[in-house]
Amino acid sequence: MNQVLLRNFVNLFFNALYLLIFVRVVMSWIPNLQSGKFAEFVLEITDPVLKPIQKIIPNLGGIDISPIVAFFLLQLLQGFVNSYL
């Protein structure tokens, strides 16, 4: 029972992170959404994931692909964590 609960928590954590990264991408397209408490919250949560990737992988023609790389790496990490639970 505890293993199922832990796996559900891990999956909830990763799903929330995927959602916040997606929200950040949408916020970058709509200037009015880039300020305020919610925007600050999204940036605080997603910056630790995206900033290291942005340092390694530069923008391609002005397009930030770090969210795509983050989704891929997080999927790998989620699968790795779930395989050990």
C-alpha positions in Angstrom: 0.0 0.0 0.0 2.8 2.4 0.9 4.6 1.7 -2.3 1.5 2.6 -4.4 1.0 5.7 -2.4 4.6 6.7 -2.9 4.4 6.0 -6.6 1.2 8.1 -6.9 2.9 11.0 -5.0 6.0 10.8 -7.3 3.7 10.8 -10.4 1.7 13.7 -9.0 4.9 15.7 -8.4 6.2 15.1 -12.0 2.8 15.9 -13.5 2.5 19.1 -11.6 6.0 20.1 -12.8 5.1 19.2 -16.4 2.0 21.4 -16.1 4.0 24.4 -14.6 6.6 24.2 -17.4 3.8 24.2 -19.9 2.2 27.2 -18.2 5.5 29.0 -18.3 5.7 28.4 -22.0 2.3 29.8 -22.5 3.1 32.8 -20.3 6.1 33.5 -22.5 3.8 33.9 -25.5 1.4 36.3 -23.7 3.0 39.4 -22.2 0.2 40.2 -19.8 0.7 36.9 -18.0 4.4 37.5 -17.3 3.9 39.5 -14.1 2.1 39.0 -10.9 2.2 36.6 -8.0 1.2 33.5 -10.1 3.9 34.3 -12.6 6.5 34.6 -9.8 5.3 31.3 -8.4 5.7 29.5 -11.8 9.1 31.0 -12.3 10.3 30.0 -8.8 9.2 26.4 -9.4 10.5 26.0 -12.9 13.7 28.0 -12.9 15.7 25.3 -11.0 14.8 22.9 -13.8 15.1 25.2 -16.8 18.0 27.5 -16.0 20.7 24.8 -16.0 19.4 23.5 -19.3 19.4 27.1 -20.7 23.1 27.4 -19.8 24.0 24.3 -21.7 21.7 24.6 -24.7 21.5 28.0 -26.4 18.3 29.4 -28.0 17.8 28.3 -31.6 17.0 31.3 -33.7 15.4 33.0 -30.7 13.4 29.9 -29.7 14.1 28.5 -26.2 14.0 24.7 -26.4 14.8 24.2 -22.8 11.2 23.2 -21.9 11.3 20.5 -24.6 14.6 19.2 -23.2 13.2 19.4 -19.6 10.1 17.4 -20.6 12.3 14.7 -22.0 14.8 14.6 -19.1 11.9 14.7 -16.5 10.2 11.8 -18.3 13.5 9.8 -18.1 13.9 10.7 -14.4 10.2 9.8 -13.7 10.6 6.4 -15.4 13.8 5.8 -13.5 12.3 6.7 -10.1 9.2 4.6 -10.8 11.2 1.6 -11.8 12.7 1.6 -8.3 9.4 1.9 -6.5 
